[in-house]
């Protein structure tokens, strides 16, 4: 299961996550002096995952937190939360969520 505490906002990949959160003052992103390949290799060396996987894990952890804290009586849906965190394929989201969190997102929302 993904724990939010496993992913630090102060970690090297936090700025990558920030690119996925809408904010007019962060667009367009600044260019890195590193090549994309060098950035990916350095990231993998220090974080033991690619930047893309890191961002995916952070988004999944934040979706999990929102599902766990949401009141199902308020009308919020799994789809709304998934879309909010950039998961557009709901079947893929449910599959990946179950693999990472050990249960379906609808179960997390109901409990």
N, C-alpha and C positions, 0 to 999 in steps of 0.2 A: 504494500500500500504506500502511496506517496504521502509524505508528511510535509506540510508547509515549512516546518522547522528544518527540513533537510535542504531547503533551497533558500539561501540567504540573499536578501536584497542588496547586500554589500559585496556579493560575490562578483567575479569577473564577468559573468554573463548577464548581470542585471540590466546593463544598457541595451542588450539585445531584446530583453523582455519589454523594456520601455518602448522600443520601436513598434511593438504590437499593441500598445495601449494608445488610443487616440489622444493626441495632444498637439495643438497647432504650433507650440513653441519648440517641438522636437522635429519638425519636418521642414525641409528635407534633412535627412541624417547627415552628419559630418563624415567626410571621407577619412578612412584609416590609412596611415602610412604603410600598412602591411598589405600584401597581396591577399586575396580571399583564401588562397591555399595555405599561406603561412598563418593566417588567423585561425583557420580551421585546425591545422596541426597543433598550434600552440594551445588552443582551447581543449583539444582532445588530450593533450599531454597533461594539462593541469586539472581538468574536470572529468577526465575519463569518459567523455561523450562529445558528440559534435555540437556546435552551436544550435543547430536545428532541433536536436533531441533535447537540449537544455530548455529551449523555449517551449517545446511541446510539454515537457514535464511541469514547468512552471504554470503554464496555462491549465493543464489538467489538475494540478494541485489547487489552483484558485477556483476552478469550476467545482471541484470537490468541496472546498470550504463554503462556497455559496450554496450548494445543494444541501449541505449539512446544516446550515444556519437558516435556510429559507423556511417559511411557514407555508406548508402545502395548502392551507385554507385560504391563503392570500391570492391564489390563482396563478402563482408563478409555475412555470413548467420547465421540465428538463430541456426542452428545445430552446426556450428563451435563454437559459443560462449557457447552454452549449454554444448558441449563436453569439452570445455576448463575448465569449472567449475565443471566437474564431473557428469553432468546429462546425463546418457546414454540412458534413456528411453525418447525419444522426446515427445511422447504423454503425459506422466506423467509430464514432464517439462512444456509443454504448459498449462496443466490443473492447476498445482500448481502456475505457473506464473500468470495466469488469476485470480486465487483466491487471491493471495497476492498483485498483482499490478493493478487489475481492468481492464486489457485488455490483448489481446494476445501478445506474444513476437514479432510476425511479425508486429503488429501495432506499437509497440514501435520502432522497427527498421526503419520503413518507415517514422516516424514523426520526 
